[in-house]
């Protein structure tokens, strides 16, 4: 059924493409039907603007399935080019590849690290882009004041010190941002073009676990940190291949005001994400996706579920949820307008000593149910995607 849907879509695209030559549209779109979207970066690359337009367009039809670190490692393998837990099950890659840029930036960085881990990171990102997939990145970044990790919330003045211009922590943090900027500007596909990334710093800021969370910062401090980060990367360092995403954590039923908690301003947010670890509760998931969809339409910013899942795909008693993919992911998403649903990672655990995995892998009991979700026309995987890096018809993207 899904393949028939895709074939019909292709035929429709072809029938409307007679006025196009190469990559450019001949003539201007009808302004009466033109949707105008705005990015935080007025100098964003063409491919970044094109991706943004397609994020808006694709959420009208369904969601892109994503998985964190899917191309880097899986349940039983590590750093094998071309391998993917998702592909091993359904024969296709995820439409969205999620990675973490935290160790690119902070004190874990070293020359040895750069030529080892960062080379892997660049390779898998390039592979995803070359296939036409979408890349998102969070940052589990260390605490620049204490030297602890992201979860070190022992000091309440970390952000205050970051924002203290010329101070020791401010200077240190700028070096970290410099490393990120260099990494971003080194990300190029086989076509030689900069690879766009949906960058979501300071994720789950609604929670208390991190040094940037609500227990360690005031509202003003968080907003200033967000704006400082975007301005520094964009204006000072010249990074123009980022789409900036905010991603509050929404584990229980939430509404508009919850999504706007410590909102940095429309001109500093491009994409509205949601990290939703709601357990086995499809009603909560549907409620939150409905609220997310409504806010997306109100603000004219694409949206998506940037993290979700249930560890081990089991319930509280340890029972495997055999219909997890159709009942917990697919069904709540139907009728929503979210561009993506991204599962958290499958930890490399070849001896299967634990159950830290959030998605399917070869041999798991939910394989057949995952295929049912894969076959549904509302789920988009790599092979289902339009060209995400060519501007969607009827959409224009400008800067604020």
C-alpha positions in Angstrom: 0.0 0.0 0.0 2.8 2.4 0.9 4.6 1.8 -2.3 1.4 2.5 -4.3 1.1 5.8 -2.4 4.7 6.7 -3.2 4.2 5.8 -6.9 1.1 8.0 -7.1 3.0 10.9 -5.4 5.9 10.5 -7.9 3.5 10.7 -10.8 1.8 13.8 -9.4 5.2 15.4 -8.9 6.2 14.6 -12.5 2.9 16.0 -13.9 3.6 19.3 -12.1 7.2 19.5 -13.1 7.0 20.4 -16.8 7.8 24.0 -16.0 11.1 23.1 -14.3 14.6 22.8 -15.8 17.4 21.4 -13.7 17.3 22.5 -10.1 15.6 25.9 -10.6 11.9 26.6 -11.0 11.2 28.5 -14.2 9.0 31.5 -13.4 7.8 32.7 -10.0 5.2 30.8 -7.9 1.8 32.3 -7.7 2.0 34.8 -4.8 -1.6 34.1 -3.8 -0.6 30.6 -2.9 2.9 31.3 -1.6 3.8 30.2 1.9 6.5 32.5 3.4 8.6 31.0 6.2 11.4 32.8 8.2 14.7 31.6 9.5 16.9 33.0 12.2 19.7 33.2 9.7 19.0 35.5 6.7 22.2 34.3 5.2 21.4 30.6 5.5 22.6 28.5 2.6 20.2 27.5 -0.2 20.2 23.9 1.0 19.4 25.0 4.5 16.5 27.0 3.3 15.4 24.2 1.1 15.5 21.7 3.9 13.4 24.1 6.0 10.8 24.4 3.3 10.5 20.6 3.1 10.2 20.2 6.8 7.2 22.4 6.6 5.8 20.6 3.6 6.3 17.0 4.7 4.5 17.3 8.0 1.3 17.7 6.0 1.6 14.1 4.8 3.1 12.2 7.7 6.3 11.9 9.8 9.9 11.0 9.1 11.1 8.2 11.2 14.4 9.0 12.9 16.9 7.2 15.2 19.8 8.6 17.3 23.2 7.4 16.3 21.7 4.8 14.0 24.5 5.0 11.4 27.3 5.0 14.0 26.6 1.9 16.1 23.8 -0.5 17.0 22.9 -3.2 19.4 25.5 -5.7 18.1 27.9 -3.6 15.9 30.1 -0.5 16.1 31.4 1.7 13.3 30.7 -0.5 10.3 30.1 1.7 7.2 26.7 1.2 5.7 25.3 -0.8 8.6 22.1 0.3 10.5 19.8 -1.4 13.0 16.9 0.1 11.1 18.1 -1.0 7.7 18.8 -4.5 9.0 15.1 -4.8 9.8 13.2 -3.1 7.0 15.8 -2.7 4.2 15.8 1.1 4.5 17.6 3.8 6.5 15.8 6.2 8.8 14.8 9.5 7.2 16.3 11.4 10.1 19.8 10.7 11.6 20.3 12.2 15.1 23.7 12.8 16.6 25.4 14.6 19.5 27.8 17.4 19.0 28.7 17.9 22.7 32.1 16.1 22.6 33.0 18.1 19.5 33.0 21.2 21.6 34.1 20.7 25.2 37.1 19.4 27.1 36.7 15.9 25.8 38.1 17.3 22.5 41.7 16.5 21.6 43.8 15.9 18.5 43.5 12.1 18.9 39.7 12.5 19.5 39.4 14.6 16.4 41.1 12.1 14.1 39.2 9.2 15.6 35.7 10.0 16.8 35.1 13.1 14.8 36.1 11.4 11.6 33.5 8.8 12.2 30.9 11.5 13.1 31.7 13.4 9.8 31.5 10.2 7.8 28.1 9.1 9.0 26.7 12.6 8.6 28.0 12.8 5.1 26.5 9.3 4.2 23.1 10.4 5.5 23.2 13.7 3.6 24.4 12.0 0.4 21.3 9.7 0.5 19.1 12.7 1.0 18.4 12.2 4.7 17.9 14.8 7.4 20.5 15.4 10.2 19.7 16.7 13.7 22.1 17.3 16.5 21.8 17.9 20.3 24.7 18.8 22.7 25.2 16.9 25.9 27.9 19.4 26.7 30.0 19.4 29.8 29.7 22.0 32.6 32.2 24.7 31.6 32.4 26.1 35.2 32.8 22.9 37.3 34.3 20.5 34.7 31.5 18.1 35.4 29.2 16.6 32.7 25.8 17.9 31.4 24.1 16.5 34.5 26.3 18.5 36.9 23.7 21.0 38.2 25.6 21.7 41.4 26.2 25.4 40.6 23.5 27.9 39.9 25.8 30.5 38.3 27.1 28.6 35.3 25.1 30.5 32.7 25.7 33.8 34.5 29.5 33.2 34.2 29.2 32.2 30.5 27.5 35.5 29.8 30.1 37.5 31.8 31.9 39.0 28.8 35.6 38.6 29.1 35.4 36.3 32.1 37.3 33.0 32.3 34.2 30.9 31.7 33.0 33.2 28.9 36.3 32.9 27.1 36.4 29.1 27.6 32.9 28.7 26.3 33.6 30.8 23.2 36.5 28.4 22.4 34.0 25.5 22.6 31.7 27.4 20.3 34.6 28.0 18.0 35.2 24.3 17.7 31.6 23.7 16.9 31.6 26.4 14.3 34.7 24.9 12.6 33.1 21.4 12.7 29.9 22.8 11.1 31.8 24.5 8.4 33.8 21.3 7.7 30.6 19.3 7.1 30.3 18.9 3.4 28.6 16.4 1.2 30.0 14.6 -1.8 28.5 17.5 -3.8 30.9 19.9 -2.0 28.0 21.8 -0.4 27.7 22.5 3.3 25.4 20.0 5.0 22.4 21.5 6.8 21.9 20.5 10.4 18.9 20.9 12.7 20.8 22.1 15.7 19.0 21.9 19.1 21.2 23.2 21.9 20.1 23.1 25.5 17.5 20.5 25.0 15.0 19.6 27.7 15.5 23.0 29.3 12.2 22.5 31.1 13.8 19.9 33.3 16.2 20.2 36.3 18.8 17.6 35.3 21.2 19.8 33.3 23.3 22.9 34.1 21.2 24.9 31.6 17.9 23.6 33.1 15.3 25.4 35.1 16.9 24.7 38.5 20.2 26.4 37.5 19.1 29.3 35.4 16.6 32.2 35.6 14.3 32.7 32.6 16.4 35.8 31.6 19.6 33.9 31.8 18.4 31.0 29.7 17.0 33.3 27.0 20.2 35.3 26.9 22.3 32.1 26.7 20.2 30.9 23.7 20.4 34.2 21.9 24.1 34.6 22.6 24.8 31.1 21.2 22.8 31.7 18.0 24.3 35.2 17.5 27.9 34.0 18.1 27.7 31.0 15.7 25.8 32.9 13.0 27.2 36.4 13.2 30.7 36.0 14.7 31.7 32.7 13.3 29.7 32.7 10.0 27.9 29.4 10.5 25.0 29.4 7.9 24.0 25.7 7.7 22.1 25.5 11.0 18.4 25.4 11.6 17.9 26.3 15.3 15.5 24.0 17.2 14.2 24.2 20.7 13.1 21.0 22.4 11.4 21.1 25.8 10.6 17.8 27.5 7.0 16.9 27.6 6.3 13.6 29.4 2.8 14.4 30.7 -0.1 16.1 28.9 0.9 19.7 28.0 -0.4 22.7 26.2 0.7 25.9 24.4 2.2 27.7 27.5 4.4 24.7 28.3 5.9 24.7 24.8 6.6 28.4 25.2 8.4 28.0 28.5 11.4 30.4 28.4 10.8 31.0 24.7 13.9 32.9 23.3 11.8 34.8 20.7 10.4 33.9 17.3 13.5 35.4 15.5 15.8 33.0 17.4 13.8 29.7 17.0 13.3 28.0 13.7 12.0 24.6 14.6 9.8 23.5 17.5 10.8 20.2 18.9 9.6 18.0 21.7 11.4 15.3 23.7 8.6 13.1 24.9 9.4 10.2 27.3 5.8 9.5 28.2 6.0 5.7 28.7 3.4 3.5 27.2 0.7 6.2 27.0 -0.4 6.9 23.4 -3.1 9.3 24.7 -0.5 11.6 26.2 1.6 11.3 23.1 -1.3 12.3 20.9 -2.3 15.2 23.2 1.2 16.6 23.1 1.6 16.2 19.3 -1.7 18.0 18.9 -0.5 20.9 21.0 2.8 20.9 19.1 1.0 20.8 15.7 -1.2 23.7 16.7 1.7 25.9 17.8 3.6 25.0 14.6 0.7 26.3 12.5 0.3 29.4 14.7 3.9 30.4 14.5 4.5 29.0 11.0 7.5 27.0 12.1 7.9 23.3 11.3 7.9 20.9 14.3 8.7 17.4 15.3 9.2 14.9 18.1 13.0 15.2 18.6 13.4 12.4 21.1 11.1 9.6 22.3 10.9 6.0 23.2 10.6 3.4 25.9 13.8 1.7 27.1 13.9 -1.9 26.1 10.5 -1.7 24.4 9.0 -3.3 27.6 6.4 -2.3 30.2 7.0 -1.9 33.9 6.9 -5.6 34.5 9.5 -6.4 31.8 7.0 -7.6 29.2 7.9 -6.9 25.6 5.4 -4.6 23.8 5.0 -6.6 20.6 2.7 -4.0 18.9 4.7 -1.0 20.1 5.3 0.5 16.7 1.8 0.6 15.5 0.0 1.3 18.8 2.5 3.6 20.5 4.1 5.5 17.6 2.0 5.2 14.4 -1.5 5.4 15.7 -1.0 8.6 17.9 0.7 10.3 15.0 -2.1 9.9 12.5 -3.9 13.2 11.8 -1.0 15.2 13.4 1.3 17.6 11.6 4.7 16.7 12.9 7.7 16.4 10.5 9.6 13.7 12.4 9.5 11.2 15.3 13.0 10.4 16.4 13.8 7.4 18.7 16.6 7.5 21.2 19.6 5.3 20.7 20.4 1.6 20.8 23.4 1.2 23.0 26.2 -1.0 21.6 25.8 -4.1 23.8 26.8 -7.2 21.7 26.4 -9.6 24.7 22.9 -8.1 25.4 23.7 -7.6 29.1 21.3 -4.8 29.5 18.2 -3.3 27.7 19.3 0.2 26.9 17.8 0.4 23.4 14.8 2.4 22.2 14.4 1.1 18.6 14.2 -2.1 16.7 17.1 -4.3 15.6 17.5 -7.6 13.8 16.1 -10.4 15.9 14.0 -8.3 18.2 10.5 -9.4 18.9 8.9 -6.3 17.5 10.4 -6.7 14.0 7.2 -7.6 12.2 5.3 -4.8 13.9 8.0 -2.4 12.9 7.5 -3.5 9.3 3.8 -2.8 9.6 4.7 0.8 10.6 7.3 1.0 7.9 4.7 0.0 5.3 2.1 2.6 6.3 2.0 5.6 4.0 2.2 8.1 6.9 5.7 7.0 7.9 8.7 8.2 5.8 12.0 6.5 5.6 15.0 7.3 3.5 13.7 5.9 0.2 10.4 7.7 0.7 11.8 11.2 0.9 11.5 13.9 -1.8 14.6 15.8 -2.5 14.9 17.6 0.9 17.6 19.9 -0.4 15.6 21.4 -3.3 13.1 24.2 -2.4 9.6 22.8 -1.9 7.1 24.2 -4.4 4.9 27.1 -3.2 7.2 27.9 -0.3 9.7 30.7 0.1 12.2 31.1 3.0 13.6 34.4 4.1 15.5 35.7 7.2 14.1 37.8 10.0 
